[in-house]
Amino acid sequence: MEVCCNLEVDINGEEIFMVDKNTVASYSGRLSKLFGRSKANLRNLKLIFQDFPGGAEGFELILKFCYNNGYVQMSPSNVPVLYSAAQFMEMNCSISGTQNLQEQTERYLDDINEWTWSELLNALKRCQDLSLSRPSIVLHKCLDSLVGKLHLALEEHCCPSTSSSDGSALRFSCDTKSTESLKTVFSNGVWWFEELLLLNPDFVKMIVPSMLKRDFDEVVIARFLVYYQKSKISNASRDEKRKIIEVVVEMLYTLDHNSVSCKSLFSILRVALGLNINKCIRNKLEKMIGAQLDRGTLDNLLLPSRSGSSYLYDVNLVLRFVKAFLHEQKSRTSQMTLTRVATLMDLYMAEVAPDPCLKPSKFLALAKALPEYARRSHDDMYRAMDMYFEVHTEISEEERIKMCCALNYEKLSVEICINLSKNRRFPSKSSIQGLVSEQLKQTAKNSKSITSLPRKLDECENKSSKRDETSNRVMFDTKKLDFSDENERLKAHIQGIQWRVMELERVCKKMHTQMGKVMKSKVTSHSQLKSLPWLCS
């Protein structure tokens, strides 16, 4: 066949080819439509392609197909390029019947399940190199076949063995006769983590849903994603890091939230904080962390604030964690998890309290972030608040009173109540409330001891009467037990305590009225309480 080179083709600025336009156009719908518009016998034509799939290599394969009467040798390594180039040149049945390149590549893909593991990985690598605007059928079939082989290997607790022809390529074949397959057994089932590092984030985003459809263990998928993030991010640029983090978080969010550890999530978060990731992705990461906040530690929460903020630590982020935790707890309320988070928050408040830039409103938001019933004791919250007042001496009495509203005085121990009553850093009203609470606790304690005396007496009498009835050897006269003096003393003590409580309540009301008249002037009750002889006793 006589070939006339009457068309100059520039492929992506890489290389220039001189071709017979009629020969190529007979297989390419794109060129056929382009040159069919003009009936004139045009010469010295030049065609420029800026985004030809596979570049010069891809166009050379097309020419081999056209000049060889519609045939080219296909392999797993060149099929991705051939298929993409065929689509680009519109080499389908509309122009060349059954001899079109697109259908030939599709038929070749019908046997993709016979490809080895390394052939699939190489094909995927070629798909990535093409940088197509949208995934091709070759890519979908390669990923699906790869996941299928991986699923089979994990079910049989097998991994690909090292090929003698290529020491770095792992091979796996569904052919039971293959001597290269099913040789090495890995008990941990994660041999493929390293193999899939060649995938870019977009391909990972495609392969994870395929794994879920085949019922892969979500814990294993989560471990792979965390491994992928840690391995790929070290040598990546800032934009690449952002892309990796966003894809990994988005894929983790599709899994059960318990499949990934709280430690791993915080590790991802620390990297993400400096990358300005997508807001939607950041919210998903915060929700996942919030759902497991009860498993976090104080070190996890001590995250530095963003640039431009005066706070040492990112308090707003921690508040969002708590909000996400409470939202998650609506469906499965557990007092144990609430208590753990409350303990964690008390530790966090104690840590951030010395921050001179932390506003009272933020500290109060931390104190009131959890419902009141989450804490069995408010002692640790009191200590954190005391530390905050010690550092922030400039805050007003009104702000201190507002912050003390977060304290439940009934949940303070007797020791803390006594300390509060003497603590001048706290508002006067809080000091009196602490003293009242301490007296009430003492009253309740003494009342309990008195009410238990008759019961003890009855038990003693019952035991004595039983012994008299059974043996007649032990004579015990319960009438001789005289508790009258002890009872009288306890009753008198209780009456004295009750009187003191009433007097304290009267003093509280009086001081509250005086404080309202004196326009925020500091009127401490310490001197007034000293003037009461019953308080000094």
Number of C-alpha atoms within 10 A of each C-alpha: 4 5 11 12 14 16 19 17 19 19 23 16 13 10 12 15 17 14 17 18 20 17 16 21 21 15 28 27 21 18 18 18 11 11 15 11 8 9 7 8 6 10 8 8 11 13 12 13 12 11 14 19 26 24 20 18 16 21 22 14 19 25 17 14 20 21 16 10 11 17 15 17 9 14 15 22 17 19 21 30 26 26 23 23 23 26 18 15 23 20 27 20 15 12 17 16 12 13 17 22 28 20 17 20 21 14 10 13 20 10 9 18 19 15 23 23 24 22 21 24 24 18 24 25 17 19 24 18 13 19 12 13 6 7 14 14 13 22 21 16 17 24 22 18 19 25 18 17 21 21 17 14 20 20 11 12 15 21 25 25 19 18 15 10 7 10 9 10 18 21 21 28 20 17 14 9 8 10 10 19 23 20 12 13 16 12 11 9 17 15 15 14 17 12 14 15 16 17 17 16 21 13 19 21 16 16 19 23 15 18 19 14 8 11 10 18 12 20 16 16 21 25 18 20 23 21 15 23 21 15 14 18 17 9 9 13 10 12 10 15 20 19 19 25 28 23 19 22 23 17 19 24 17 13 18 12 18 13 15 23 19 22 15 14 19 20 14 18 20 13 14 20 14 12 15 9 16 13 10 10 17 19 14 17 22 21 22 26 27 25 21 22 24 20 16 18 16 14 9 16 19 16 18 15 16 13 8 6 11 13 17 17 19 17 23 13 15 21 18 17 23 25 18 20 24 20 15 16 16 9 8 9 12 11 13 11 17 21 18 16 23 27 21 18 24 22 16 20 23 18 16 21 23 17 15 14 13 18 14 18 12 13 19 19 16 20 24 14 18 20 11 14 11 17 21 12 19 21 21 19 23 23 17 22 25 18 18 23 18 14 13 18 10 8 12 12 16 11 13 18 15 14 20 19 13 19 19 17 23 17 15 23 17 19 10 20 27 18 14 26 22 16 15 13 17 20 24 25 20 21 23 22 19 26 23 23 23 23 20 17 17 15 19 13 11 17 14 11 12 16 10 11 14 12 11 11 14 12 11 13 17 13 12 16 16 11 15 14 10 9 9 10 9 12 11 15 10 14 7 7 10 9 11 8 9 12 13 11 11 15 15 12 14 18 13 13 18 15 13 16 18 12 14 19 15 12 16 18 12 11 18 14 11 14 17 10 10 10 8 12 11 11 16 15 17 14 9 12 15 11 11 11 8 13 12 8 5
